[in-house]
């Protein structure tokens, strides 16, 4: 069993979400050391905490979730409240597959060789994660389904709050609205941020129907209609205030820029293969003051308490149809294969215990 070092916690995992970011690593579209354990949005029971200074309010036995960005809380960026830019997270975990002392907590039982960790390495029975990325669940929120808080909801919230800076009355289009992040962008835009129009764009009618049930006001399927023409018709030729690209594809990133109105924001939150590059029309970008913004997760310490409050009050939920499939740990490979084929609506999760 892995052991937490100072400032870390050990979680017995109940469930782990199945995310495209893991799939990029599986397909070698993002560089990451191997062998590794994937899985970066988890829920479970806190079984050990190494917190000699008593900085955390967590207690053994707490039902908790882990966020995929695990802030160290002490670097310059964390000190500025930019947990989403935590330096050790990017320098150690995302590059080397380690925690912040430059070592992993996972080793082979055969020869004790290191096994690297994508975030906390959540597709396992237990995981170790920095305390800054661990949060107690409200009593009325179900444990298993709550694993999606750590990325799908976390990323959607950060995308709309910090990337888009969405305000009541804004119109928003979401490309990839039927996926885990996209669907929660729809839910949050509708129930929390007060968007006036929420235009869901996806190539699956089933996913579009799911997005409508989460609050989408208009639906566009690029397989059957030109998305730019349809969106312009919906917005009286203006475009939207914000377009969120949640797929991570060259064509849809370029499309997002063309769907926003003058002064609008194209917010890119979908990860693409590391070699992918997009093209854009520079003159329109300059003259019409289009803003292109990258968004990666949320700011854990300031945003997760807000998310937990919204869940506790029933403003948003984790059980409203966003989780379409539940797999066993032995079926995790099948889950990622179906995700790769576009056959997962919303989010799939892997039940561990």
Helices and strands as residue ranges (DSSP letters): E 8-18, H 20-26, E 36-37, E 42-50, E 63-66, H 76-79, G 83-85, H 87-88, I 89-94, H 95-96, E 106-107, E 114-117, E 126-130, G 131-133, E 134-136, G 145-150, H 152-158, I 159-163, E 171-175, H 180-191, E 197-201, H 205-213, E 218-220, H 227-234, E 240-245, H 250-259, E 260-268, H 282-287, E 291-294, H 300-312, E 323-328, G 329-331, H 332-340, E 347-351
